[in-house]
Amino acid sequence: VALGGGDSAVLSNVIDELVRFRTKVRHYALALPEEAAEAVPMEGATGAKGPKQEQKEKRRQLMQERKPLLEACDSLRGDLAAFGIHIK
């Protein structure tokens, strides 16, 4: 319930805040840590995986861990769509 009769302006501001929040959560959920992005193989290392494969595996693991955040973002988008608010 909005006080002051400015329901339309308040609703618009609430929607903007929800969209900003969702965007921040998605950016966090999809971001790689800096140390993973800057990983450099050690000289003489005899690992079976190369640095690119390690990065891919790290990203896959992060996506699995952060999947609930991404699902919550998608759920919010779907819930708002039911009210005629579409986030692209």
Protein Blocks (a to p, Z undefined) as FASTA:
>chain_A
ZZhhimmmmmmmmmmmmmmmmmmmmmmmmpccfklmmpccdehiacfbdfklmmmmmmmm
mmmmmmmmmmmmmmmmmmmmmnopacZZ
